[in-house]
């Protein structure tokens, strides 16, 4: 197994161990009570986390970061990193604070950078503006930073406090934390099924399994991911747009179709609506004339293995090269099952509607793969959360493959 993947897993494991209970805090500092809230490092860091959370889905492969500057008990500057190539959160906050930045405390959800990229080092700007203390939620896992920003601040005599609400910060940046170490996208597999695990009736009807509230949340998930991936079977059956449709404008992800033989109908809506780029993952066996026809429509066609099926490992590697850092899989049982079978799913979002459809083997199930011979080998979900959307229930968790590999 590669060093990068081991490092990513060790970081994720550390975050799981340190994560506070829902609704709780990792620790409390003494402070003044105000409207039921304690004014302390955690309170200001929560404001910074809210700023960062508002930008999830719009920073590409960059992390989401929030920053709050506090001086003499007053918030004097706030900022968030809003898009790749734009100023970082610290810079926005410092620009807002102006001269009042001198002598202030900066609350930053991710370690200030120390390198020259598309923007200058934030640690240098904090030093130059006279910030006296920096409170950091999480250390940046980026190998070119990884503690050097904090070290630079301390070398200049600035007090640095680390680890305040670290788990919350790492959760916001779970996609970045994987991509920056492995150069592979973070994969979320979303499913919607009846209580008996069916994603469609025996006759193929699947509209709608879940209610409007659950489907609205799915569009929020689309906004938060750089790409959405489905199989050609879904496109042929439903002719979906795979866009983000919300009561307010949202970002539509890059649309990716796994299609080993390029069977996608050339009249499919997503090939013509211009809402977002389209990538088709295929194999060397695919007909050349179909490839040329798709490319003439502006579709990027990528070979992923010799066939007969699309090599998902190769596909994720190629998507990583294209700087796609997160992928939402909305697919039928075979493709969703393939991601689990190959240990490629990082997160599962599983919706269940209060319905029972039956249908036996003729009604497709949520995950269709060979499976395991013993219950002890089952893939288990960790860090589980349960939410309700109208009548529907959503289980979110992170698959552990250790038992399956034993």
Secondary structure, DSSP 8 states (H G I E B T S, - for coil): --HHHHHHHHHHHHHHHH---TT--S-----EEETTEEESHHHHHHHHHHHHHTTTTSSTTS---EEEEEETTEEEEEEE--STTS--HHHHHHHHHGGGGTT-EEEEEE----S-SSS--HHHHHHHTT--EEEEEE----TTTTTHHHHHHHHTT-EEEE-TTHHHHHHHTHHHHHHHHHSS-EEEEEEEEETTSBSS-TTS--TTSS-HHHHHHHHHHHHHSSEEEEEHHHHHHH--------SS-----EEEEE-TT----TT-GGGTS-SS-EEEEE-TTS-HHHHHHHHHTT-EEEE-SSSSS--HHHHHHHHHHTT--EEEEE--HHHHHHHHHTT--SEEEEEEES-----GGGS-BS--S---SSGGG--EEEEEEEEEETTEEEEEEEEE-TTTT-
